[in-house]
């Protein structure tokens, strides 16, 4: 099992060695077959320390950034989580191993279909998908214990803050098109609080509460 060995190495060198300590996150990374979330030609690179193209000018994030964002969400078995930007489906699959239900939205039809099929094939039955502009969230299913945005936004969409439960956490890259800050936002009775987790680089969040198409 070539990929099982590569996956174990990825978890040791990229995830644990860099300070990810949440046992649920580590176990999810040990389980999810990342090579199945990229095209066949890229499978041998799937466990490398970098993002990879997934078509439509989009990318599957570097493993460490997926782990960092997942840990920052502080979610557990009872949590319901919303993801904006399904992409390959890898981040949603990682979350589905940890939480009770994942709601994920993708605006590019071909990526949406591909991820949907993969979730079925791999029996990720607790992932609900939607083909839509996710920058306004998924109001009917709100509030969420966690919201994770895997595309860079010009600012934090107010609609997403509204859909976060009191006590909930959001992780979102905010900045211009070239570089962003990874922001963790908490909501409690007193209001919202933000922590800067450092620099990052994501593709654009395109939509009503994101960037324009062009
Ligand atoms: N979480 C993904 C990363 C995908 S890259 C993974 O694990 O592979 C970001 C994705 O966000 C792209 O697929 C892009 O099409 C999508 N996206 C950008 N703006 C969006 C929007 N407003 N609503 C939904 N998806 C969006």
Boltz pocket constraint, residues with backbone or C-beta under 6 A from the ligand:
constraints:
  - pocket:
      binder: B
      contacts: [[A, 58], [A, 59], [A, 60], [A, 61], [A, 84], [A, 85], [A, 86], [A, 87], [A, 88], [A, 89], [A, 90], [A, 91], [A, 92], [A, 105], [A, 106], [A, 107], [A, 108], [A, 111], [A, 132], [A, 133], [A, 134], [A, 135], [A, 150], [A, 151], [A, 203], [A, 204], [A, 205], [A, 206], [A, 207], [A, 208], [A, 210]]
      max_distance: 6.0
